[in-house]
Amino acid sequence: MNVKHIPMSYKQILRHFFRSTFVSFFPNSVILRKLSFYPIEKTVDFKKSRFFQTRNDLYRYVNGTLLDNCAINYLEFGVFKGETIEFWSKLNNNPASNFVGFDTFTGLPEGWDSRGLPQGYFSTNGIAPSIDDGRVSFVKGLFQQTLPPFLASFKPAHRLVIHNDSDLYSSTLFTLLSLHPFMVNGTIIIFDEFNDVLDELRALLDYSSSFYINFEIVAHTAHYTQVAVLLTKNAAIYPNAAR
């Protein structure tokens, strides 16, 4: 099932339902939950996924259990104030790891329609975070402009971890397509707003179906907000991809 084929009436429900007062009145309603998460639960298998209360607990599980604190090449898309990339740099203290954050630092490049947020939201006035760790660096600008030249010389030597907080469908899909040659089996992708079916989830499904990619959901938080994905099959053959 492809999310983009959900009828428009259902899209409208997904976009606006939680803005209604019913959520406040019935926070534990089974009916509301089924309506809101039906597309996610019908398109993605969570049977083997571990549940965590917070995103930081999910990060600890990924780093400690799945990665065993090994050296990683960590790429983060959507940095904002740098809280997540700083947390990861402290969590994974392997000296061989490196952490690169991509962001315009001027906010969303377009309106985030499904959340009602305008262009420019999440701006830090062009200022990147200051993190006292030599393994951390930032690339400022639109992903479409900065990622291609970065990848031209990118030679990952370690396990690849991608943290996607791109929010938008366009940004998420672009990063997945661009990183495809480097995403070998075992690559971990973390989505920060996975339950937005019209953006991050839709991008993952469109990418995986286009490139015949198999993946497994290995961890998630409440309401499927944060989700960790383990790549299990990359069917394309790229002789220069990291192995």
N, C-alpha and C positions, 0 to 999 in steps of 0.2 A: 504493500500500500504506500502510495506517495502522498505526502501531506498536501502538496499543491493541488491535489484532486479533491480535497475536502470541499463540499458544496459551500458556496458563499454564505449561506445562512448559518452554517456551522462556524465559519470563520468569524462571523460577526458575534456569535455566542462566545467564542474563545477570546475575542478582543475585549468585549464589553461586559461579560457576565460578572466578573469579579469586581467591577466598579459599582455594581449595584449594592443596595443596602442589605440584600439577602445574605451576603457573606457575613456581615456583622451580626445578623440575627441568628444565623444557623452555621456557626463555624465548624461544627462536627457533622454536618449533613452528609449522609452517604450519597444521596442523589446529586448534590452539588459536586462532590468529589468525582463521581462517575462521569458526569458531564464534562468536567474540566480536564480530566486525565485520560479519558477514553482514547483519544488519538495516540497518546504516548504509549499506553499499555497495549494497544492493538498493533503497533508498528515496531516496538522494541521489546526484546525479551529481558526481563529483570529477574528471572528465576534464580540465576547464579550470582546475582549482585548482592553485595553486602551493604547494609544500611548504616548510615552514620548521622548523628544528630547535627553536627556542624561541618562546614567545609574544611576547617582545620583538622578535624578528626579524619576526614577523608584523605587529606594530604598526608597526614602521618601514616595512614595505612598504605597508601601508594608508595611512599618513600621507604618506610620501614619493612613492610611485608613483601610488596611486589618488586621493589628495587634493591632492598637490603642496603640502602644508603650508598649504592654504587655511584661511580662517576657518571654524570649525565650532561647532555646538551639540552638545556632548558630554554624554550622559546615561548615568550608570553605576548599575546596579542590583545591589547587593551590594558593599559597599565594604570591609568588615572593617577592616584596618589602613591602608588608603589607598595601598598600594603601586602599584596599577595606575593610579588616577586621577592620582597624582603623576607617574608615568612619562609619561602622556599629556600632562600640563600642561607638562612639560619638553620632550617630543618636538615638540609643536605649539606653537611660540612665537609664533604669530600673535596680535598684541595684541587683535584683535577676537573671538577665540575665547572661549568660556566653558565651564566644566566643573561639572556638578552631580552629586553623588553621593547616592544614596538608600540608606538602611539603617536598621534598628532599632537597631543597635549593641548589641543584647542577644541576638544569636544567631538561629539558625533559628526561625521561628515554629511550626514543626511538625517532626517527625522526618523525616529524609531516609532513607527506607526502603532505597532501592537502594544506599546507601553505609553503612547501619547507623549513622548519626549521629543522636543524640538532639536533641530540641527544646532550644534554647539554645546549641547548638554554634556556634562562631565568635563568641562574645560578646566585646565589649571593655568590658563593664560600663557600657554606655551612653555611652561616651566616643568622640566623633568624632575623626578624625585632625587634626593641626595641620599645615597646609601653607601655606607662606609664598608665596602667589600670590593676588592679589586677584581673579583670574578664577575661582577655585575656591570652591565653596560646598557645603554639605551640607544634606539634608533628612532629619530624624530621624523614624522611625516606620514602621509597616507600609505597604507600597506601597498597599494597598487604602484606606488612610486619608489618605495624604499626596499621592499622585499626582493624584487628581481635582482638588483645589483648586490644585495647582501648574499643571496643564494648562489650567485655566480662564483663566489670564492668560499662558500660554506662547505667545509669538509668535516662532518661530525665524526668524532672518534669514539663517542660513548653512546649510551642508551639515550634515545630521543624522547623527551617529554615536552608536549605542546600544551600550553594552557591558553584556551580560547575564551577570552572575555570580550569578543568583538561585538557582541550584541546583535548586529545587523546580519541579515541573510547575505547581502552582497559581500561584506567584509569577511564573514566566516567562510563562505564558499571560495572566495579568492585565495585565502590562506591555505585551505585544504588542497585545492588544485595545484597551487604553487609548490607546496611541500610534498606532493605525492611522490616524486622520485626519491625522496629521502625517508619516506615512512615505510620502513621494512617491518616484517613481523616482529612483534614485541614492542612496537612504538605505543606510547601511552598518550592519549588525548583527553584532556580535562575540559569540560564545558561548564561555564559558569551560569548560564541561563538556558539550560537544556529544555526546560518546560515551556519555552516560547516556541510553539510548534511551527510558527511561520518564519522563524529566523534560524537559530542555531540547530535545532532538530531537523528542520527541512533541509538545511545545507548539508548536514551529515548524510542524510538519506539520499539526496541527489548525487552527492559525491560518490558514495559507496556503490550505488546502483550503476553509475556511469563507468566506474573503473573496476567493477566486479570485486569489490572489497568485502571481506568478511571481518566482523568485529564482535567483541563480546563486552557487554556492560559488566564491569567488575565491582563498581561501588557507586552509591548514590546517596543524596541527602533527602530530607523531607520534600515532598511535592515534586521530586525529580528536578530540583533546582540545579544542583551541581551533580555532574555525572562523570565518572572516569571510564574511558573506553580503551580496551586493549585490542590492537590490530592483530588479527590472526591469519589474514591472507591478503597479500598484495600481489595480484595476478600479473601486473605489468612487469616487464623486464627492462631495467635500466642498468647498463653496464657500469655506469659511473656512480651508482647509488651506494651509500654506505652500507656495509654488511657486517 
